[in-house]
Amino acid sequence: MDSKGSGAKEKIGGVTLDYAWYPGEDLYSDGDVEEELLTIAKEYKEGEYDQVIAQRKSWPVLYHFSKIRQNIINWLPVTKDHKVLEIGAGCGALTGALADMAGRVTCVELSKKRSQINAYRNKERDNIEILVGNYQDIEKGLGRYDLITMIGVFEYARGYIGGDDPYVEMLRQAAGHLAPGGKIVIAIENRIGLKYWSGFTEDHVGRYHEGLEGYPGTESVRTFSRPALCKIIRQAGEFQAYFYYPFPDYKLPMVIYSDEYLPKPGEITENFPNFDRERILAFSEGRVLDSLIQDGLLPQFANSFLVILEKGEQS
């Protein structure tokens, strides 16, 4: 089952896992915590996750099983007539919500362990297929989809794609799999987001100012400012791009603003939560946010972006 190209499949409840592209070992892992996540997915029902989160008091458990994660996608106009491609599905935090909205969900995920966690938590659903392996190996055989999601994935494009300009190439490849009228959805941290100025470490590498300084000590991941992300989108093709601003960020979004509706001064008052690591409190984030809002700068300094792309004349 674990050999690359074996074509072997596994059924967990109504979910199909396809290991045809699996390289034989998981090339990345969060360690022992993934065993805990797998146990939770096997032993608890979806309606019990909030209770488990309260009992465990663990950031990984909260992050992977909180329904708040689904706020980032559950407002999108997806119907049972639609097919969804979820690139980098991880442990399935969003897969079930997408499956409840869409007719069919195809997941691509490099990790077998994470794919099994996804399958066990969604075993009652029968419209999910998980393709286990590197996206670059799987991509050529994919069909066309009405919605393609890259939630917390685009920053790792050089690991999926490689080459001189992997971020542009990943968007071009994804666009080639859009059905007429289809959309690409990207959620990613803002490299110059306000939380990094106010005393948070960079989300992926855990070092202060790493993103703000342009990732001098990091090769594996990149996030982008809004202008830099817009440049990548322009280079990738003809897209209409719509920017949204999840707060406090896309991971656990409580509210999502848009260019059509931005917050008013005083609307965002809470300090940004930091569940899993130390931080510095450099200034009052609420006051600085009000200042940015008054000067029309919130779109530049939001903590993260949700971007919806449609094929069409560039904007």
C-alpha positions in Angstrom: 0.0 0.0 0.0 2.9 2.4 0.8 4.9 2.0 -2.4 4.9 4.9 -4.9 2.7 4.1 -8.0 1.2 1.0 -6.4 -2.3 2.2 -7.2 -3.6 0.9 -3.9 -6.6 2.4 -2.3 -8.1 2.4 1.2 -11.6 3.0 2.4 -12.3 4.6 5.8 -16.0 4.8 6.1 -17.3 6.6 3.0 -13.9 8.3 2.3 -11.5 6.9 -0.4 -7.8 7.3 0.0 -5.7 6.8 -3.1 -2.0 6.0 -2.5 -0.9 5.8 -6.1 1.5 8.8 -5.7 2.5 8.2 -2.1 6.3 8.2 -1.8 6.4 5.5 0.9 7.0 7.7 3.9 5.7 10.9 5.3 8.1 13.6 4.3 7.0 16.0 7.1 5.3 15.5 10.4 4.4 17.4 13.6 5.6 14.5 15.6 3.7 12.6 18.4 0.9 15.1 18.4 -0.4 13.6 15.2 -1.0 10.3 17.0 -3.2 12.2 19.5 -5.1 13.9 16.6 -5.6 10.5 14.9 -6.9 9.0 18.2 -9.4 11.9 18.5 -10.6 11.5 15.0 -11.1 7.8 15.5 -12.8 7.9 19.0 -14.9 11.1 19.0 -17.8 12.4 16.8 -17.7 15.7 15.2 -20.2 17.2 17.7 -17.8 16.3 20.6 -14.8 18.2 19.3 -15.5 21.3 21.4 -15.6 19.3 24.5 -12.3 17.6 23.6 -10.7 21.0 22.9 -11.8 22.3 26.3 -10.4 19.2 28.1 -7.1 18.9 26.3 -6.2 22.7 26.4 -3.8 22.1 23.5 -3.1 24.4 20.6 -2.7 21.6 18.0 -6.1 20.1 19.1 -7.7 23.6 19.0 -6.1 24.4 15.6 -7.1 21.1 13.9 -10.5 20.5 15.4 -12.1 24.0 16.1 -15.1 24.7 13.9 -14.0 28.4 13.9 -11.5 27.3 11.2 -14.5 26.8 8.8 -15.5 30.5 9.0 -12.9 31.1 6.3 -14.8 29.1 3.6 -18.4 28.4 4.8 -19.8 31.7 3.4 -18.6 31.0 -0.2 -21.3 30.4 -2.8 -20.7 26.6 -3.2 -23.5 24.3 -4.1 -24.1 20.6 -4.7 -23.5 21.2 -8.4 -19.9 22.1 -7.7 -16.7 20.1 -7.5 -14.0 21.3 -5.2 -10.3 20.6 -5.2 -8.6 21.2 -1.8 -4.9 21.4 -2.2 -3.0 20.7 1.1 -6.0 19.3 3.0 -4.0 18.5 6.1 -6.0 16.9 8.9 -9.3 17.9 7.3 -10.2 21.0 9.3 -12.1 22.4 6.3 -12.8 19.2 4.3 -16.0 18.3 6.0 -17.5 21.8 5.6 -16.5 21.8 1.9 -18.1 18.3 1.5 -21.4 19.5 3.1 -21.5 22.4 0.7 -20.3 20.8 -2.6 -21.2 17.8 -4.6 -17.7 16.3 -4.6 -14.4 17.2 -2.8 -11.0 16.0 -4.0 -8.2 16.5 -1.5 -4.5 16.5 -2.3 -2.3 15.9 0.7 1.4 14.8 1.0 1.1 13.2 4.5 -0.5 9.7 4.9 -1.0 10.2 8.6 -2.8 13.5 8.1 -4.9 12.0 5.3 -6.0 9.3 7.6 -6.9 11.8 10.3 -9.0 13.6 7.7 -10.7 10.3 6.6 -11.6 9.2 10.1 -13.1 12.5 11.1 -15.2 12.6 7.8 -16.0 8.9 7.6 -19.7 9.5 7.7 -19.5 11.5 4.4 -19.4 9.8 1.1 -18.3 12.5 -1.3 -14.6 12.9 -0.4 -11.6 11.4 -2.1 -8.1 12.0 -0.8 -5.1 11.7 -3.2 -2.0 11.1 -1.1 1.3 12.4 -2.5 3.0 15.5 -3.8 0.8 17.9 -5.6 3.4 18.3 -8.5 3.1 14.5 -9.1 -0.7 14.4 -8.9 -1.5 17.7 -10.7 -1.3 16.5 -14.3 -4.1 13.9 -13.8 -6.5 16.2 -12.1 -9.7 17.3 -13.8 -11.6 20.6 -13.7 -13.1 22.1 -10.6 -15.5 24.9 -9.7 -13.5 25.8 -6.6 -9.8 25.3 -5.8 -8.6 26.1 -2.3 -5.1 26.7 -1.0 -5.7 27.5 2.7 -2.4 27.8 4.4 -0.7 26.2 1.5 0.5 28.8 -1.1 3.4 29.8 1.1 4.9 26.3 0.7 4.7 26.4 -3.2 8.5 25.9 -3.6 8.2 22.6 -1.8 5.2 21.5 -4.0 6.4 23.0 -7.3 10.1 23.9 -7.3 11.6 25.9 -10.2 12.6 29.5 -10.4 9.2 31.0 -9.8 7.1 28.4 -8.0 4.4 30.7 -6.7 3.5 32.0 -10.2 3.7 28.5 -11.6 1.4 27.1 -8.9 -1.2 29.6 -9.7 -0.9 28.9 -13.5 -1.3 25.2 -12.9 -4.3 25.7 -10.6 -5.9 28.0 -13.2 -5.6 25.2 -15.8 -7.9 23.1 -13.6 -10.7 25.7 -13.3 -14.1 24.9 -14.8 -15.8 27.9 -16.5 -16.7 30.4 -13.9 -14.5 28.7 -11.3 -12.6 30.3 -8.5 -9.3 29.9 -6.7 -9.3 30.7 -3.0 -6.0 31.5 -1.2 -5.5 32.2 2.5 -2.1 33.3 3.6 -0.4 35.4 6.3 0.6 38.9 5.4 4.4 39.2 5.6 4.1 42.7 7.0 1.0 42.1 9.1 0.5 44.3 12.1 0.9 41.4 14.6 4.5 40.9 13.5 5.3 44.5 14.3 3.5 44.3 17.6 5.6 41.4 19.0 4.5 38.1 17.4 7.0 35.6 16.0 6.7 34.6 12.3 4.0 31.9 12.2 6.0 29.3 10.3 9.5 29.5 11.7 8.8 31.0 15.2 11.4 33.7 15.0 10.9 37.4 15.7 11.0 39.7 12.6 11.9 36.9 10.2 9.2 37.8 7.7 9.6 41.5 8.2 13.3 41.2 7.4 12.6 39.3 4.2 13.3 35.8 5.5 17.1 36.0 5.7 17.4 32.6 7.5 14.5 30.7 5.8 14.4 28.8 2.6 11.3 26.6 2.9 8.5 29.1 3.2 7.5 32.6 2.0 4.5 34.9 2.8 3.9 38.1 1.0 2.8 41.7 1.4 -0.3 42.7 -0.6 1.7 44.4 -3.4 4.0 41.4 -3.7 1.0 39.0 -3.8 -0.7 41.2 -6.5 2.5 41.1 -8.6 2.5 37.2 -8.4 -1.2 37.2 -9.5 -0.5 39.5 -12.4 2.4 37.4 -13.6 0.3 34.2 -13.4 -2.3 35.2 -15.8 -5.5 37.2 -16.4 -7.4 37.2 -13.1 -9.9 39.3 -11.3 -8.6 39.4 -7.7 -10.8 40.1 -4.7 -9.0 40.7 -1.3 -10.6 40.0 2.1 -9.1 40.5 5.6 -9.9 37.9 8.2 -9.4 38.9 11.9 -7.6 38.1 14.0 -6.3 36.0 11.1 -7.3 33.3 8.6 -6.6 30.4 11.0 -9.3 31.2 13.5 -11.3 34.0 11.8 -14.0 35.6 13.8 -14.8 38.3 11.2 -13.9 38.8 7.6 -13.7 42.3 6.1 -13.5 43.3 2.5 -12.5 46.3 0.4 -16.2 47.0 0.2 -16.6 46.9 4.0 -13.7 47.8 6.2 -13.9 48.1 10.0 -14.5 51.5 11.7 -12.3 52.9 14.4 -13.0 51.1 17.7 -14.5 48.0 15.9 -11.4 45.8 16.5 -10.4 46.1 20.2 -9.0 42.7 21.2 -5.3 41.9 21.3 -4.5 39.3 18.7 -4.4 35.9 20.4 -1.2 33.9 20.5 -2.0 30.4 21.6 1.2 28.4 21.0 4.3 30.5 21.7 5.7 33.5 23.5 5.2 37.1 22.3 6.2 40.6 23.1 3.5 43.3 23.7 5.2 46.2 22.0 2.1 48.5 21.8 -1.7 48.7 22.0 -2.8 46.8 18.8 -6.3 48.3 19.1 -5.0 51.9 19.0 -2.6 51.2 16.2 -5.4 49.5 14.3 -7.6 52.5 14.7 -4.8 54.7 13.4 -4.4 52.5 10.3 -8.1 52.4 9.7 -8.4 56.2 9.8 -5.6 56.5 7.3 -6.9 53.8 5.0 -4.0 51.5 5.5 -5.7 48.4 7.0 -5.5 46.4 3.7 -1.7 46.8 3.8 -1.3 45.7 7.4 -4.0 43.1 8.0 -2.6 40.0 9.7 -3.6 37.7 6.8 -5.3 37.7 3.4 -8.1 35.8 1.9 -7.9 36.2 -1.9 -10.5 35.0 -4.4 -9.3 34.7 -8.0 -11.5 34.5 -11.1 -10.3 34.2 -14.6 -10.8 37.4 -16.5 -9.3 40.8 -17.3 -6.7 41.7 -14.6 -7.7 44.0 -11.8 
